[in-house]
Amino acid sequence: MNRRFQLWTFGLGLAYFLLAGAISDAFLLEPREGPVGEKHRPVVKAIAAQNEIGNGYLWKIYVRASDPDGDLDKIQVMFSQLGSGIYSPDLVVQKSKHKILNGAILVWARLSGGGASSDIHGEVDIRAEDRAGNMSEPKKMSFTVYITGKKDQYVPPPGFNATNNLGQAEFPLLTDEGLVGLHDNGD
């Protein structure tokens, strides 16, 4: 009886291990295909946006990127904030692979974390990633979110497709009250 129980337990554990491996391969690992290396890296050629935006308004970050192999399918948007640091990157994933991506990433520039008594200064870091996992060098831009400010009225320079929506990115920036809560040790 004890031997049968051990075999049953071993079999159940093996089945769980194999099932967990199959699930992780199917759902957690990104598909990687295509050539890798320096000469296969995508390039973010330019970014542009209004560098002053009012809290609570839709903000467009224009991106122009290319890939030598034509398998560009992700734009990484990473925000950092004066007084807080860098937030986790947000991926804007495309439905298909592209040689060129040219358009706007939409961001709802709404500060979270309570009230704000001053303007918030930040930086956005844009990278392009292809299907093989090659990542571009970043393009960075500083910006300010004003507590009471204007809507996005920016007209991108020539070369940007103002009508193409590449997707949406999260805006993780916190108000000064939200930042105090992050660093409050309870004293």
TACOR-V924060 format. One record per residue. N is the residue number from 1. PHI is phi in whole degrees, -180 to 180 (* if undefined). OMEGA is omega in degrees with one decimal (NA if undefined). D_LAST is the distance of its C-alpha to the last C-alpha in Angstrom with 1 decimal. Layout:
n: [N,N]
phi: [PHI,PHI]
omega: [OMEGA,OMEGA]
d_last: [D_LAST,D_LAST]
//
This chain:
n: [1,2,3,4,5,6,7,8,9,10,11,12,13,14,15,16,17,18,19,20,21,22,23,24,25,26,27,28,29,30,31,32,33,34,35,36,37,38,39,40,41,42,43,44,45,46,47,48,49,50,51,52,53,54,55,56,57,58,59,60,61,62,63,64,65,66,67,68,69,70,71,72,73,74,75,76,77,78,79,80,81,82,83,84,85,86,87,88,89,90,91,92,93,94,95,96,97,98,99,100,101,102,103,104,105,106,107,108,109,110,111,112,113,114,115,116,117,118,119,120,121,122,123,124,125,126,127,128,129,130,131,132,133,134,135,136,137,138,139,140,141,142,143,144,145,146,147,148,149,150,151,152,153,154,155,156,157,158,159,160,161,162,163,164,165,166,167,168,169,170,171,172,173,174,175,176,177,178,179,180,181,182,183,184,185,186,187]
phi: [*,-64,-65,-64,-64,-63,-64,-63,-64,-62,-62,-65,-64,-64,-62,-63,-60,-66,-65,-63,-65,-66,-67,-66,-66,-79,-119,-103,-87,-74,-69,-125,-152,108,-74,-120,127,-56,-76,-107,-72,-71,-133,-87,-75,-163,-131,-154,-168,-66,-93,-133,-136,-83,-60,94,-103,-73,-124,-111,-109,-86,-132,-128,-137,-142,-140,-65,-97,74,-117,-71,-142,-144,-120,-100,-117,-129,-102,-133,-137,-60,96,-126,115,-99,-97,-59,-70,-114,-97,-104,-95,-91,-73,-140,-85,-137,-85,-134,-117,-147,171,-114,-98,-93,-135,-88,-79,-118,-71,-120,111,108,-79,-131,-107,-146,-71,-112,-107,-147,-142,-116,-120,-112,-132,-112,-133,-101,-61,-84,98,-68,-121,-77,-70,-79,-114,-120,-149,-87,-153,-131,-102,-92,-59,-123,-145,-95,-70,-73,-122,-70,-106,-67,-67,-55,104,-101,-88,-74,-100,-91,-91,-83,141,-122,-127,-77,-117,-87,-65,-109,-72,-63,-66,-65,-67,-61,-64,-67,-104,-76,-99,89,-78]
omega: [-179.7,178.9,179.0,178.8,178.6,178.5,179.1,179.0,177.9,179.6,178.2,177.8,178.1,178.7,178.1,179.7,179.8,178.5,178.6,177.8,179.1,179.8,-178.2,177.8,-175.6,-170.8,-172.8,-178.5,177.5,174.9,178.8,176.7,178.2,-177.0,178.7,177.1,-174.4,-176.4,179.6,-177.4,171.8,-178.9,168.6,-175.3,-178.6,168.7,178.8,177.3,172.0,-174.9,173.2,-177.5,177.0,178.2,176.2,-179.0,174.0,-177.0,178.8,173.9,-177.8,-176.2,171.8,-176.3,178.2,179.5,-177.2,-177.9,179.1,179.5,176.8,-178.3,179.9,169.4,179.2,179.4,-179.9,179.7,169.3,-172.9,176.7,-179.8,-178.4,-177.4,-174.4,176.4,178.7,179.9,176.5,179.4,172.8,-173.2,179.0,-178.6,-179.4,179.5,-177.0,169.8,179.9,170.4,-178.2,-179.5,-174.6,169.5,-177.4,179.9,173.2,-174.5,-179.0,178.6,177.3,175.9,177.8,-178.7,178.6,179.3,179.0,179.5,-177.3,-179.5,-178.4,177.9,175.3,-177.1,-178.2,175.2,174.7,178.6,179.0,-175.0,-178.9,-180.0,175.7,-176.0,178.7,167.4,-177.7,165.5,-175.1,177.5,175.1,179.2,177.3,172.9,179.9,-179.2,171.5,-175.6,-174.0,174.6,175.4,178.9,-173.8,172.9,-175.6,178.2,177.1,-179.0,176.8,176.4,-175.6,-176.0,-177.5,178.3,179.6,-179.1,-176.8,176.2,177.4,179.3,-171.4,-173.4,-177.0,172.6,179.1,176.2,176.9,178.3,177.7,178.7,178.1,-173.9,-179.4,179.9,175.7,179.6,NA]
d_last: [59.9,57.1,58.4,58.6,54.9,53.9,55.8,54.5,50.8,51.6,53.3,50.4,47.9,50.2,50.5,46.7,46.3,49.1,47.8,44.3,45.9,48.1,45.3,43.1,46.1,47.0,43.7,41.1,43.0,43.9,47.6,48.6,52.1,53.8,54.1,51.1,50.8,50.5,53.5,52.4,49.0,48.4,47.7,45.5,47.9,45.9,43.0,42.8,40.7,39.7,36.8,35.3,34.7,33.3,30.5,32.2,35.5,37.5,37.6,40.4,40.1,43.7,44.5,47.8,48.0,50.9,51.8,54.9,55.5,54.9,52.3,49.2,47.3,43.5,41.4,37.8,35.3,32.0,29.5,26.9,24.5,23.3,19.6,19.7,22.7,25.5,25.9,28.3,31.9,33.8,37.5,40.2,43.0,46.6,49.2,51.7,52.1,52.8,54.3,52.6,49.6,49.5,47.5,44.2,41.0,39.5,35.8,34.2,31.8,29.2,25.6,23.2,19.6,19.8,21.0,21.6,22.0,23.8,26.2,25.3,27.1,28.1,30.9,33.1,34.9,38.1,40.1,43.2,44.0,47.3,48.5,48.9,45.3,46.1,43.3,43.9,42.2,39.5,40.0,36.9,36.3,33.6,32.9,30.8,29.8,30.1,28.4,31.8,34.4,37.7,39.1,40.3,43.8,44.2,47.7,47.7,50.1,53.4,53.2,50.4,51.3,49.5,50.8,49.8,46.5,45.2,42.4,38.9,35.5,32.0,29.7,26.2,24.6,21.4,20.6,18.0,15.8,16.5,15.6,12.1,11.7,13.1,10.8,7.4,5.7,3.8,0.0]
//
